[in-house]
Amino acid sequence: MTTLVDRTDTLTRDALAVLQPGFVGTTAPDWLLRRIGEGLSSVGLFGRNITSPGQLADLTARLRAEREDVLVAIDEEGGDVTRLEVRTGSSFPGNYALGSVDDVELTWAVAAELGRRLAECGVDLNWAPSADVNSNQDNPVIGVRSFGSDPALVARHTAAYVRGLQSAGVAACTKHFPGHGDTAVDSHHALPRIDVELATLHSRELQPFRAAISAGSKSVMSAHILLPALDPDRPATLSPQVLTGLLRRELGYDGLIVTDGMEMQAISAVYGIERGSVLAIAAGADAICVGGGLADEDTVLRLRDALVTAVRKGELPEERLADAAARVRALADWTRGARGAASEPGAASQEGTAPGTEIGLTAARRAVRVTVGARPGEPLTTAPYVAAFTPVANIAVGDETPWGVAAELARLLPGTETGTYADAAVDDVLRAAGGRRIVAVVRDAHRHPWMSQSLDALVAARPDTIVVEMGLNAAPPRGALHVATYGAARVCGIAAAEAVTGN
């Protein structure tokens, strides 16, 4: 006979099981270990939690000492969005660079090597890849995180990425369903709205998600976006029509549905994280991602109690919460088995595309495109002046990760100097450069008029200026040499430096 105490314990454990919180620090705090013992099934890691692969392995081992089946998740896309190498820049180019090469075997190999490194550190759920079709070039949050603007290209590379990552025993989390590519607002700050017809949604946004589902993606992350064609009232994360109707029933997806960060303003500013979490689970989500900005015990307890209270009040069906918790535990079971399978000889290899430690740099080099201007000049042979025009980074990318080409040029050409500029300051650049040749480094110049104006003025004043675009490369080529890297990862900087020096 089930007692009230038994039911309360079950509800509490299920409520904890669906949470994916973060924490502050490089060691697991006591409160987190205690909640894992009480039923918390997942932990999310961010750059603030990582200093080295060894430290990360120790951290995940400590979490699993508390409970073997805890899911350890991370937001490691490679490219511009890295947590493993947040202080140095990623060893892997991002999706846009891979899409520009358009070699699905290369994409598989990069994802498999990234997965291998995550698995070695004890991480078994990666909130990647981004399957968004970047149809809006002015999108402030997706950009080079997408494989591109062609739905078929994005679909085939999403599928390859999912298979590669999961070959290493790390579960993929394909995001941001049903597609964040046609937005002009960052959902970290406000609620984006996509006014497209259902036919467009199915032919464009949903094509990569269908491919990911066919490839066996173990989880899918919802987007905090409003699509009136599907639900005029609630964003996708909180919409039964989107999560249960479209994703579960129409697309036939049976894996774990994870929300994007509930502390993001698109949800928290409108619904609050407690109400938002209840609505998300009721709509069909199985796991609540929280902890990018809120990373403390109080948040975990507030969300746990909100879910339990909602069940008791009849606002959230008890069987829906139980089903969500069961899906989290099922994924944890898969990852435990997959870790063993991935360690077998040949498990993370594929004929002709076995990943290796240099695969990221190889991919970055293949992605580079060089356009020679009307007055090309010579390759760099002496130390230049690097003018880095720096836009404000979106929250997903963060501003703590270094980017650019200055460090790599300094390695190849000792004596290289650099300056950072956040607005049009061409006279300052010219004064600082003196007689040195100028390398102007930009990121999405097409989205920043001041950046485009600076490039035009620099090239007019110094026609031998070299331009390195580390974003979408949507503006016309400028300069004696125009180098497009399609991403700002560390390896993209290496590849660009090699291109401008002829090394």
GUKOL-205017 format. One line per 10 residues: number of its first residue (from 1); their letters; for each residue x, y, z of C-alpha. Coordinates in nm, 4 decimals, always signed. Example, Ala and Ser with C-alpha at 12.3 -4.5 7.8 and 13.67 -1.06 7.14 Angstrom:
1 = as = +1.2300:-0.4500:+0.7800 ~ +1.3670:-0.1060:+0.7140
This chain:
1 = mttlvdrtdt = +0.0000:+0.0000:+0.0000 ~ +0.1362:+0.3405:-0.1018 ~ +0.1457:+0.5876:+0.1865 ~ +0.1385:+0.9666:+0.1727 ~ +0.5048:+0.9660:+0.2762 ~ +0.5939:+0.7279:-0.0084 ~ +0.4076:+0.9433:-0.2598 ~ +0.5760:+1.2590:-0.1316 ~ +0.9192:+1.0969:-0.1573 ~ +0.8454:+0.9814:-0.5122
11 = ltrdalavlq = +0.7202:+1.3231:-0.6168 ~ +1.0248:+1.4931:-0.4669 ~ +1.2669:+1.2532:-0.6363 ~ +1.0893:+1.2903:-0.9706 ~ +1.0913:+1.6693:-0.9380 ~ +1.4660:+1.6655:-0.8688 ~ +1.5253:+1.4174:-1.1508 ~ +1.3980:+1.6556:-1.4198 ~ +1.6265:+1.9434:-1.3193 ~ +1.9609:+2.0159:-1.4888
21 = pgfvgttapd = +2.1176:+2.2830:-1.2664 ~ +2.4608:+2.4398:-1.2699 ~ +2.6862:+2.5529:-0.9880 ~ +2.9728:+2.7912:-0.9248 ~ +3.3296:+2.6733:-0.8767 ~ +3.5632:+2.4012:-0.9980 ~ +3.4719:+2.1504:-0.7280 ~ +3.1283:+2.0145:-0.6474 ~ +2.9707:+2.2034:-0.3549 ~ +2.8240:+2.0057:-0.0652
31 = wllrrigegl = +2.4682:+2.1123:-0.1466 ~ +2.4965:+1.9688:-0.4974 ~ +2.6302:+1.6341:-0.3762 ~ +2.3528:+1.6185:-0.1174 ~ +2.0812:+1.6829:-0.3780 ~ +2.2313:+1.4211:-0.6107 ~ +2.1966:+1.1742:-0.3269 ~ +1.8329:+1.2784:-0.2900 ~ +1.7470:+1.2208:-0.6560 ~ +1.8947:+1.5021:-0.8681
41 = ssvglfgrni = +1.9753:+1.3212:-1.1932 ~ +2.1654:+1.5810:-1.3975 ~ +2.4281:+1.8508:-1.3568 ~ +2.5168:+2.1165:-1.6156 ~ +2.8740:+2.2380:-1.6552 ~ +2.9917:+2.5739:-1.7884 ~ +3.3249:+2.7464:-1.8450 ~ +3.3339:+2.8648:-1.4840 ~ +3.3578:+2.5006:-1.3730 ~ +3.6561:+2.3992:-1.5882
51 = tspgqladlt = +4.0279:+2.4715:-1.5732 ~ +4.1795:+2.1641:-1.7391 ~ +4.0843:+1.8169:-1.8654 ~ +4.2324:+1.6583:-1.5535 ~ +4.0407:+1.8858:-1.3203 ~ +3.7195:+1.8201:-1.5154 ~ +3.7727:+1.4430:-1.4966 ~ +3.8211:+1.4702:-1.1196 ~ +3.5039:+1.6785:-1.0901 ~ +3.2864:+1.4365:-1.2860
61 = arlraeredv = +3.4330:+1.1419:-1.0936 ~ +3.3347:+1.3129:-0.7679 ~ +2.9789:+1.3615:-0.8951 ~ +2.9543:+0.9955:-0.9915 ~ +3.0973:+0.8847:-0.6603 ~ +2.7756:+1.0245:-0.5161 ~ +2.5652:+0.8499:-0.7776 ~ +2.6894:+0.6459:-1.0734 ~ +2.4015:+0.7289:-1.3067 ~ +2.4084:+1.1082:-1.2786
71 = lvaideeggd = +2.4017:+1.2783:-1.6195 ~ +2.6841:+1.5290:-1.6647 ~ +2.5898:+1.7805:-1.9343 ~ +2.7847:+2.0581:-2.1035 ~ +2.7296:+2.3261:-2.3668 ~ +3.0258:+2.2403:-2.5892 ~ +2.9515:+2.3263:-2.9505 ~ +3.3125:+2.3797:-3.0482 ~ +3.3874:+2.6893:-3.2532 ~ +3.2750:+3.0121:-3.0909
81 = vtrlevrtgs = +3.0854:+2.8356:-2.8100 ~ +3.3320:+2.6373:-2.6026 ~ +3.3434:+2.5420:-2.2361 ~ +3.6295:+2.2920:-2.2480 ~ +3.8639:+2.5602:-2.3832 ~ +3.6905:+2.8739:-2.2681 ~ +4.0190:+3.0489:-2.1785 ~ +4.2167:+2.9570:-2.4892 ~ +3.9657:+2.9160:-2.7705 ~ +3.8466:+2.5925:-2.9236
91 = sfpgnyalgs = +4.0549:+2.3293:-3.1012 ~ +3.7563:+2.2713:-3.3306 ~ +3.5976:+2.5043:-3.5854 ~ +3.2273:+2.5596:-3.5394 ~ +2.9319:+2.4522:-3.7479 ~ +2.9517:+2.7285:-4.0077 ~ +3.3091:+2.6407:-4.0985 ~ +3.2126:+2.2740:-4.1304 ~ +2.9119:+2.3632:-4.3415 ~ +3.1265:+2.5781:-4.5704
101 = vddveltwav = +3.3528:+2.2783:-4.6382 ~ +3.0430:+2.0585:-4.6835 ~ +3.2140:+1.7256:-4.6203 ~ +2.9872:+1.5181:-4.3972 ~ +3.2659:+1.2709:-4.3212 ~ +3.4754:+1.5606:-4.1894 ~ +3.1840:+1.6796:-3.9751 ~ +3.1426:+1.3247:-3.8397 ~ +3.5135:+1.3053:-3.7583 ~ +3.5194:+1.6432:-3.5804
111 = aaelgrrlae = +3.2139:+1.5521:-3.3720 ~ +3.3571:+1.2098:-3.2882 ~ +3.6863:+1.3604:-3.1695 ~ +3.5057:+1.6241:-2.9658 ~ +3.2892:+1.3488:-2.8172 ~ +3.5959:+1.1424:-2.7345 ~ +3.7486:+1.4315:-2.5412 ~ +3.4238:+1.4930:-2.3546 ~ +3.3899:+1.1242:-2.2687 ~ +3.7480:+1.1105:-2.1405
121 = cgvdlnwaps = +3.6564:+1.3906:-1.8998 ~ +3.3418:+1.2117:-1.7822 ~ +3.0872:+1.4253:-1.9698 ~ +2.8071:+1.2218:-2.1277 ~ +2.5465:+1.4725:-2.2527 ~ +2.6379:+1.7567:-2.4862 ~ +2.3881:+2.0374:-2.5543 ~ +2.4848:+2.0322:-2.9236 ~ +2.4619:+2.0495:-3.2202 ~ +2.2768:+2.3603:-3.3285
131 = advnsnqdnp = +2.0439:+2.2491:-3.6086 ~ +1.9128:+2.5994:-3.6733 ~ +1.8946:+2.7104:-4.0362 ~ +2.0520:+3.0558:-4.0335 ~ +1.8080:+3.2072:-4.2811 ~ +1.8342:+3.5547:-4.1242 ~ +2.1873:+3.6920:-4.1678 ~ +2.1191:+3.9547:-3.9031 ~ +2.0411:+3.6884:-3.6416 ~ +2.2199:+3.8091:-3.3258
141 = vigvrsfgsd = +2.2500:+3.4746:-3.1468 ~ +2.2893:+3.1941:-3.4034 ~ +2.5141:+3.3072:-3.6901 ~ +2.8232:+3.0854:-3.7204 ~ +2.6712:+2.8405:-3.4708 ~ +2.4604:+2.7183:-3.7658 ~ +2.5902:+2.4943:-4.0439 ~ +2.4432:+2.7409:-4.2926 ~ +2.1332:+2.8838:-4.4574 ~ +2.0459:+2.5872:-4.6810
151 = palvarhtaa = +1.8093:+2.3450:-4.5021 ~ +1.9377:+2.0367:-4.6859 ~ +2.3001:+2.1196:-4.6030 ~ +2.2148:+2.1851:-4.2385 ~ +2.0194:+1.8580:-4.2254 ~ +2.2992:+1.6362:-4.3550 ~ +2.5617:+1.7935:-4.1307 ~ +2.3350:+1.7810:-3.8261 ~ +2.2854:+1.4088:-3.8818 ~ +2.6598:+1.3527:-3.9290
161 = yvrglqsagv = +2.7361:+1.5487:-3.6126 ~ +2.4828:+1.3529:-3.4072 ~ +2.6222:+1.0200:-3.5266 ~ +2.9812:+1.1259:-3.4699 ~ +2.9232:+1.2588:-3.1211 ~ +2.7213:+0.9562:-3.0119 ~ +2.9787:+0.7150:-3.1543 ~ +3.1981:+0.8320:-2.8657 ~ +2.9311:+0.7513:-2.6083 ~ +2.8190:+1.1113:-2.5589
171 = aactkhfpgh = +2.4493:+1.1872:-2.6084 ~ +2.3688:+1.4642:-2.8553 ~ +2.1120:+1.7323:-2.7770 ~ +1.9963:+1.8797:-3.1073 ~ +1.8837:+2.2419:-3.0689 ~ +1.6949:+2.4816:-3.0779 ~ +1.3633:+2.3179:-3.1714 ~ +1.1749:+2.4053:-3.3847 ~ +1.4449:+2.6399:-3.5191 ~ +1.6007:+2.9681:-3.3988
181 = gdtavdshha = +1.7551:+3.0749:-3.7301 ~ +1.5004:+3.3293:-3.8518 ~ +1.5085:+3.5550:-3.5474 ~ +1.6235:+3.9130:-3.5022 ~ +1.6085:+3.8965:-3.1201 ~ +1.8321:+3.7042:-2.8805 ~ +1.6114:+3.4930:-2.6505 ~ +1.8599:+3.5529:-2.3697 ~ +1.7197:+3.9074:-2.3633 ~ +1.3606:+3.8919:-2.4942
191 = lpridvelat = +1.1085:+3.6649:-2.6655 ~ +1.1729:+3.6294:-3.0401 ~ +0.8777:+3.5877:-3.2769 ~ +0.8933:+3.4027:-3.6090 ~ +0.6036:+3.4815:-3.8404 ~ +0.6274:+3.2122:-4.1062 ~ +0.3671:+2.9844:-4.2563 ~ +0.3531:+2.6165:-4.1648 ~ +0.4744:+2.5192:-4.5110 ~ +0.7922:+2.7261:-4.4621
201 = lhsrelqpfr = +0.8445:+2.5865:-4.1154 ~ +0.8257:+2.2298:-4.2447 ~ +1.0443:+2.2841:-4.5497 ~ +1.3068:+2.4971:-4.3770 ~ +1.3265:+2.4869:-3.9968 ~ +1.2153:+2.1291:-3.9397 ~ +1.4235:+1.9555:-4.2061 ~ +1.7406:+1.9347:-3.9890 ~ +1.5423:+1.8107:-3.6889 ~ +1.3900:+1.5325:-3.8938
211 = aaisagsksv = +1.7439:+1.4349:-3.9948 ~ +1.8605:+1.4434:-3.6336 ~ +1.5719:+1.2221:-3.5239 ~ +1.6503:+0.9746:-3.8036 ~ +2.0155:+0.9785:-3.6921 ~ +1.9075:+0.8799:-3.3408 ~ +1.9652:+1.2025:-3.1473 ~ +1.9202:+1.1079:-2.7824 ~ +1.7843:+1.4471:-2.6849 ~ +1.6393:+1.7635:-2.8371
221 = msahillpal = +1.6473:+2.1126:-2.6846 ~ +1.3504:+2.3452:-2.7185 ~ +1.3731:+2.7112:-2.8168 ~ +1.2222:+3.0059:-2.6321 ~ +1.0604:+3.1438:-2.9473 ~ +0.7018:+3.2261:-3.0403 ~ +0.5718:+3.0752:-3.3650 ~ +0.2102:+3.1904:-3.4141 ~ +0.1570:+2.9347:-3.6909 ~ +0.1972:+2.6634:-3.4254
231 = dpdrpatlsp = +0.0908:+2.8373:-3.1052 ~ -0.0028:+3.2075:-3.0953 ~ +0.0112:+3.2276:-2.7175 ~ +0.3090:+3.0400:-2.5758 ~ +0.6738:+3.0032:-2.6773 ~ +0.7824:+2.6614:-2.8016 ~ +0.9330:+2.5567:-2.4677 ~ +0.5942:+2.5991:-2.2976 ~ +0.3711:+2.4851:-2.5840 ~ +0.1944:+2.1460:-2.5869
241 = qvltgllrre = +0.1247:+2.2004:-2.9574 ~ +0.4980:+2.2303:-3.0299 ~ +0.6523:+1.9755:-2.7915 ~ +0.3831:+1.7092:-2.7695 ~ +0.1853:+1.7714:-3.0868 ~ +0.4631:+1.8489:-3.3341 ~ +0.7802:+1.6931:-3.1902 ~ +0.6359:+1.3840:-3.0242 ~ +0.3339:+1.2942:-3.2371 ~ +0.3964:+1.4407:-3.5808
251 = lgydglivtd = +0.7746:+1.3886:-3.5999 ~ +0.7649:+1.0709:-3.3924 ~ +1.0426:+1.1697:-3.1530 ~ +1.0658:+0.9522:-2.8416 ~ +1.3867:+1.0732:-2.6766 ~ +1.4541:+1.3295:-2.4051 ~ +1.3263:+1.6846:-2.4512 ~ +1.5406:+1.9423:-2.2712 ~ +1.4519:+2.3093:-2.2332 ~ +1.6895:+2.5897:-2.3122
261 = gmemqaisav = +1.7986:+2.7840:-2.0038 ~ +1.4888:+2.8806:-1.8059 ~ +1.6614:+3.1857:-1.6610 ~ +1.6728:+3.3431:-2.0086 ~ +1.4590:+3.6551:-2.0279 ~ +1.2262:+3.5124:-2.2935 ~ +1.0857:+3.2888:-2.0181 ~ +1.1877:+3.4310:-1.6810 ~ +1.0780:+3.7886:-1.7509 ~ +0.7325:+3.6794:-1.8642
271 = ygiergsvla = +0.6484:+3.3676:-1.6632 ~ +0.9134:+3.3416:-1.3915 ~ +1.1321:+3.0313:-1.3723 ~ +0.9011:+2.8423:-1.1338 ~ +0.5856:+2.8869:-1.3400 ~ +0.7805:+2.8456:-1.6599 ~ +0.9244:+2.5132:-1.5438 ~ +0.5818:+2.3778:-1.4520 ~ +0.4389:+2.4822:-1.7879 ~ +0.7361:+2.3300:-1.9725
281 = iaagadaicv = +0.6975:+1.9870:-1.8091 ~ +0.3211:+1.9996:-1.8647 ~ +0.3792:+2.0854:-2.2314 ~ +0.5998:+1.7798:-2.2828 ~ +0.9520:+1.8777:-2.1797 ~ +1.1390:+1.6216:-1.9710 ~ +1.4349:+1.8156:-1.8342 ~ +1.4671:+2.1743:-1.7145 ~ +1.7964:+2.3369:-1.8000 ~ +1.8840:+2.6059:-1.5478
291 = gggladedtv = +2.2152:+2.7232:-1.4157 ~ +2.3804:+2.9363:-1.6792 ~ +2.2864:+3.2433:-1.4767 ~ +2.1190:+3.0891:-1.1715 ~ +2.3525:+2.8392:-1.0103 ~ +2.2675:+2.7860:-0.6468 ~ +2.0814:+2.5531:-0.4145 ~ +1.7949:+2.7948:-0.3644 ~ +1.7087:+2.7772:-0.7349 ~ +1.7022:+2.3969:-0.7265
301 = lrlrdalvta = +1.4771:+2.3924:-0.4204 ~ +1.2414:+2.6549:-0.5642 ~ +1.1967:+2.4581:-0.8847 ~ +1.1601:+2.1262:-0.7038 ~ +0.8946:+2.2678:-0.4754 ~ +0.7131:+2.4402:-0.7625 ~ +0.6813:+2.1098:-0.9497 ~ +0.5657:+1.9173:-0.6429 ~ +0.3116:+2.1870:-0.5557 ~ +0.1800:+2.1942:-0.9116
311 = vrkgelpeer = +0.1156:+1.8180:-0.8978 ~ -0.0651:+1.8476:-0.5651 ~ -0.2817:+2.1313:-0.6969 ~ -0.3715:+1.9385:-1.0097 ~ -0.1909:+2.1838:-1.2397 ~ +0.0628:+1.9222:-1.3514 ~ -0.0423:+1.5592:-1.3975 ~ +0.1575:+1.3329:-1.1695 ~ +0.2035:+1.0798:-1.4512 ~ +0.3536:+1.3531:-1.6757
321 = ladaaarvra = +0.6179:+1.4342:-1.4140 ~ +0.6854:+1.0636:-1.3632 ~ +0.7200:+1.0115:-1.7391 ~ +0.9639:+1.3017:-1.7659 ~ +1.1760:+1.1670:-1.4805 ~ +1.1735:+0.8203:-1.6370 ~ +1.3054:+0.9610:-1.9660 ~ +1.5923:+1.1321:-1.7835 ~ +1.6825:+0.8069:-1.6095 ~ +1.6561:+0.6148:-1.9364
331 = ladwtrgarg = +1.9087:+0.8481:-2.0996 ~ +2.1373:+0.8061:-1.8004 ~ +2.1160:+0.4299:-1.8494 ~ +2.2051:+0.4689:-2.2185 ~ +2.5081:+0.6832:-2.1419 ~ +2.6406:+0.4307:-1.8905 ~ +2.6213:+0.1564:-2.1523 ~ +2.7526:+0.3813:-2.4285 ~ +3.0604:+0.4775:-2.2261 ~ +3.1616:+0.1121:-2.2176
341 = aasepgaasq = +3.0818:+0.0517:-2.5834 ~ +3.2731:+0.3614:-2.6954 ~ +3.5866:+0.2381:-2.5176 ~ +3.6031:-0.0752:-2.7328 ~ +3.8712:-0.0759:-3.0076 ~ +3.7447:+0.1011:-3.3177 ~ +3.4242:+0.2178:-3.1535 ~ +3.4841:+0.5872:-3.2287 ~ +3.6134:+0.5437:-3.5797 ~ +3.4632:+0.5224:-3.9237
351 = egtapgteig = +3.6421:+0.3970:-4.2314 ~ +3.8320:+0.6801:-4.3945 ~ +3.7439:+0.9356:-4.1279 ~ +3.9041:+0.8159:-3.8045 ~ +3.9339:+1.1282:-3.5879 ~ +4.2644:+1.2432:-3.4459 ~ +4.4019:+1.5271:-3.2430 ~ +4.4667:+1.7401:-3.5561 ~ +4.1222:+1.6992:-3.7091 ~ +4.0038:+2.0389:-3.5818
361 = ltaarravrv = +4.2940:+2.2279:-3.7362 ~ +4.2582:+2.0301:-4.0582 ~ +3.8926:+2.1302:-4.0762 ~ +3.9699:+2.4968:-4.0042 ~ +4.2311:+2.5061:-4.2790 ~ +3.9889:+2.3549:-4.5279 ~ +3.7273:+2.6162:-4.4400 ~ +3.9436:+2.9232:-4.5073 ~ +3.8612:+3.1223:-4.8210 ~ +4.0986:+3.3889:-4.9547
371 = tvgarpgepl = +3.9881:+3.6593:-5.1983 ~ +4.2622:+3.8596:-5.3685 ~ +4.1855:+4.2278:-5.4115 ~ +4.2545:+4.4560:-5.7061 ~ +4.5872:+4.5562:-5.5441 ~ +4.6928:+4.2343:-5.3699 ~ +5.0418:+4.3215:-5.2523 ~ +5.2666:+4.0567:-5.1009 ~ +5.2008:+3.8020:-4.8247 ~ +5.2984:+3.9193:-4.4798
381 = ttapyvaaft = +5.6671:+3.8711:-4.4110 ~ +5.7238:+4.1331:-4.1403 ~ +5.5436:+4.1979:-3.8131 ~ +5.2132:+4.3804:-3.8820 ~ +4.9763:+4.5884:-3.6749 ~ +4.6574:+4.3958:-3.5995 ~ +4.3451:+4.6103:-3.5534 ~ +4.0773:+4.3958:-3.3908 ~ +3.7301:+4.5458:-3.4296 ~ +3.5384:+4.3836:-3.1473
391 = pvaniavgde = +3.1573:+4.3646:-3.1315 ~ +2.9657:+4.2854:-2.8144 ~ +2.9515:+3.9057:-2.7839 ~ +2.6179:+3.7333:-2.7335 ~ +2.5682:+3.5500:-2.4055 ~ +2.5954:+3.2024:-2.5586 ~ +2.9435:+3.2848:-2.6896 ~ +3.0535:+3.4946:-2.3929 ~ +3.3291:+3.7536:-2.3880 ~ +3.5880:+3.5582:-2.1891
401 = tpwgvaaela = +3.7063:+3.3401:-2.4770 ~ +3.9895:+3.4954:-2.6812 ~ +3.9532:+3.5202:-3.0571 ~ +4.1337:+3.6748:-3.3510 ~ +4.4673:+3.6258:-3.5270 ~ +4.7068:+3.8447:-3.3287 ~ +4.8447:+3.5665:-3.1096 ~ +4.9096:+3.3390:-3.4067 ~ +5.0655:+3.6163:-3.6144 ~ +5.2901:+3.7038:-3.3214
411 = rllpgtetgt = +5.4054:+3.3427:-3.3137 ~ +5.4826:+3.3442:-3.6861 ~ +5.6061:+3.7045:-3.7006 ~ +5.7570:+3.8114:-3.3663 ~ +5.7027:+4.1779:-3.2928 ~ +5.3418:+4.1856:-3.4129 ~ +5.1451:+4.4513:-3.2260 ~ +4.7703:+4.4738:-3.1743 ~ +4.4972:+4.7133:-3.0696 ~ +4.1302:+4.6554:-2.9900
421 = yadaavddvl = +3.8585:+4.8889:-3.1150 ~ +3.4877:+4.8981:-3.0310 ~ +3.3880:+5.1795:-3.2658 ~ +3.5024:+5.3605:-3.5783 ~ +3.8474:+5.4913:-3.4875 ~ +4.0402:+5.4756:-3.8138 ~ +4.2706:+5.7662:-3.7339 ~ +4.3716:+5.5891:-3.4133 ~ +4.4461:+5.2715:-3.6068 ~ +4.6598:+5.4565:-3.8612
431 = raaggrriva = +4.8565:+5.6344:-3.5896 ~ +4.9147:+5.3128:-3.3958 ~ +5.0152:+5.1197:-3.7071 ~ +5.2708:+5.3712:-3.8261 ~ +5.4547:+5.2159:-4.1178 ~ +5.3444:+4.8621:-4.0378 ~ +5.1077:+4.6779:-4.2626 ~ +4.7571:+4.6592:-4.1153 ~ +4.5589:+4.3410:-4.0565 ~ +4.1980:+4.4350:-3.9753
441 = vvrdahrhpw = +4.0093:+4.1577:-3.7939 ~ +3.6298:+4.1698:-3.7824 ~ +3.3382:+3.9521:-3.6827 ~ +3.0093:+3.9850:-3.8752 ~ +3.0973:+4.3198:-4.0291 ~ +2.7644:+4.3174:-4.2168 ~ +2.5762:+4.3512:-3.8861 ~ +2.7796:+4.6470:-3.7562 ~ +2.7764:+4.9642:-3.9700 ~ +3.0625:+5.1185:-3.7720
451 = msqsldalva = +3.2755:+4.8157:-3.8528 ~ +3.2014:+4.8324:-4.2248 ~ +3.2756:+5.2056:-4.2278 ~ +3.6065:+5.1449:-4.0534 ~ +3.7084:+4.8832:-4.3092 ~ +3.6181:+5.1095:-4.6020 ~ +3.8174:+5.3971:-4.4557 ~ +4.1171:+5.1783:-4.3738 ~ +4.1332:+5.0245:-4.7198 ~ +4.1002:+5.3717:-4.8786
461 = arpdtivvem = +4.3856:+5.5046:-4.6684 ~ +4.5997:+5.1904:-4.6835 ~ +4.5164:+4.9755:-4.9893 ~ +4.7534:+4.7022:-4.8731 ~ +4.5336:+4.6349:-4.5670 ~ +4.4512:+4.2687:-4.5083 ~ +4.0992:+4.1949:-4.3832 ~ +4.0171:+3.8822:-4.1815 ~ +3.6439:+3.8164:-4.1368 ~ +3.5764:+3.5646:-3.8585
471 = glnaapprga = +3.1976:+3.5722:-3.8776 ~ +2.9419:+3.5004:-4.1483 ~ +3.1370:+3.6735:-4.4273 ~ +2.8160:+3.8274:-4.5620 ~ +2.9700:+4.1635:-4.6642 ~ +3.1592:+4.2224:-4.9920 ~ +3.5325:+4.1362:-4.9779 ~ +3.7630:+4.4250:-4.8935 ~ +4.1357:+4.4798:-4.8834 ~ +4.4429:+4.3543:-5.0628
481 = lhvatygaar = +4.3575:+4.0129:-4.9219 ~ +4.0238:+3.9184:-4.7724 ~ +4.0380:+3.6056:-4.5578 ~ +3.7144:+3.4393:-4.4447 ~ +3.7399:+3.1802:-4.1661 ~ +3.3660:+3.1214:-4.0987 ~ +3.4237:+3.1195:-3.7249 ~ +3.6426:+3.2612:-3.4518 ~ +3.7749:+2.9460:-3.2842 ~ +4.1456:+2.9325:-3.1998
491 = vcgiaaaeav = +4.2094:+2.6945:-3.4892 ~ +4.0370:+2.9383:-3.7244 ~ +4.2850:+3.2030:-3.6118 ~ +4.5747:+2.9674:-3.6807 ~ +4.4409:+2.8893:-4.0277 ~ +4.3945:+3.2606:-4.1050 ~ +4.7466:+3.3495:-3.9881 ~ +4.8874:+3.0779:-4.2106 ~ +4.6870:+3.2118:-4.5056 ~ +4.8096:+3.5711:-4.4761
501 = tgn = +5.1749:+3.4769:-4.4239 ~ +5.1857:+3.2014:-4.6847 ~ +5.2958:+2.9443:-4.4266
